[in-house]
Amino acid sequence: MIAATIGSPDRQSYLLVGDTVNLASRLQDLTKKVETEMLISAQTYAHVRETDRGNAIFEKMERMAIRGRKEQVEVYALLQPG
């Protein structure tokens, strides 16, 4: 992922590019299809320790086809916010 601030002080814009950003965008689009507030990848889920999740409850979903990816992605859906 690459993050940058571009433009003059009067008209600055923040830019994020890369595979991680693309995956997050695709997962956000899929929330409408599966009718959930949030989807996260298994990689993100693994990085968030159980103690950091608080009372949030996630459910492991079926692997999903993600546009731009050769293999399906393992995802978790937020069932109950922490």
C-alpha positions as CSV (number, residue, x, y, z in Angstrom):
1,M,0.0,0.0,0.0
2,I,1.2,3.5,-0.8
3,A,-0.3,6.5,1.0
4,A,0.4,10.1,-0.1
5,T,-0.8,13.6,0.3
6,I,-0.9,15.5,-2.9
7,G,-1.7,19.1,-4.0
8,S,-1.2,22.5,-2.6
9,P,-2.0,23.5,1.0
10,D,-5.3,25.0,-0.2
11,R,-6.4,21.9,-2.1
12,Q,-4.8,18.8,-0.6
13,S,-6.0,15.3,-1.4
14,Y,-5.1,12.1,0.3
15,L,-4.4,9.1,-1.9
16,L,-4.2,5.4,-1.1
17,V,-3.3,2.8,-3.7
18,G,-2.3,-0.9,-3.7
19,D,-3.7,-4.4,-3.3
20,T,-4.8,-3.9,0.3
21,V,-6.8,-0.9,-0.6
22,N,-8.4,-2.6,-3.5
23,L,-9.4,-5.6,-1.4
24,A,-10.9,-3.4,1.3
25,S,-13.0,-1.6,-1.3
26,R,-14.2,-4.9,-2.8
27,L,-15.1,-6.3,0.6
28,Q,-17.0,-3.1,1.4
29,D,-19.0,-3.5,-1.8
30,L,-19.8,-7.1,-0.9
31,T,-21.4,-6.0,2.4
32,K,-24.6,-5.1,0.5
33,K,-24.7,-8.5,-1.1
34,V,-24.4,-10.4,2.1
35,E,-26.4,-7.8,4.1
36,T,-23.8,-7.2,6.9
37,E,-22.2,-4.0,8.2
38,M,-18.7,-5.1,7.8
39,L,-16.6,-7.8,6.1
40,I,-12.9,-8.3,6.8
41,S,-10.4,-10.6,5.3
42,A,-9.0,-13.6,7.2
43,Q,-5.6,-11.9,7.2
44,T,-7.1,-8.9,9.0
45,Y,-9.0,-11.1,11.4
46,A,-5.8,-12.9,12.3
47,H,-4.0,-9.6,13.0
48,V,-6.7,-8.4,15.5
49,R,-6.1,-10.2,18.7
50,E,-9.2,-11.6,20.5
51,T,-8.7,-9.1,23.3
52,D,-8.7,-6.2,20.8
53,R,-12.0,-7.3,19.4
54,G,-13.8,-6.5,22.7
55,N,-17.3,-7.8,22.4
56,A,-17.4,-7.8,18.6
57,I,-18.5,-11.1,17.2
58,F,-17.4,-12.2,13.7
59,E,-18.7,-15.2,11.7
60,K,-16.5,-17.0,9.3
61,M,-18.1,-16.9,5.9
62,E,-17.8,-19.1,2.8
63,R,-14.8,-18.2,0.6
64,M,-15.8,-15.4,-1.8
65,A,-14.8,-14.5,-5.3
66,I,-13.3,-11.0,-5.3
67,R,-13.0,-9.1,-8.6
68,G,-9.3,-8.8,-9.5
69,R,-8.3,-11.9,-7.5
70,K,-7.4,-15.3,-9.0
71,E,-8.3,-17.2,-5.8
72,Q,-11.3,-16.8,-3.6
73,V,-10.8,-14.9,-0.3
74,E,-11.7,-16.1,3.2
75,V,-13.8,-13.5,4.9
76,Y,-15.4,-12.8,8.2
77,A,-18.7,-10.9,8.7
78,L,-19.4,-8.7,11.7
79,L,-22.4,-10.0,13.6
80,Q,-22.3,-7.9,16.7
81,P,-20.2,-4.6,17.1
82,G,-18.0,-4.4,20.1
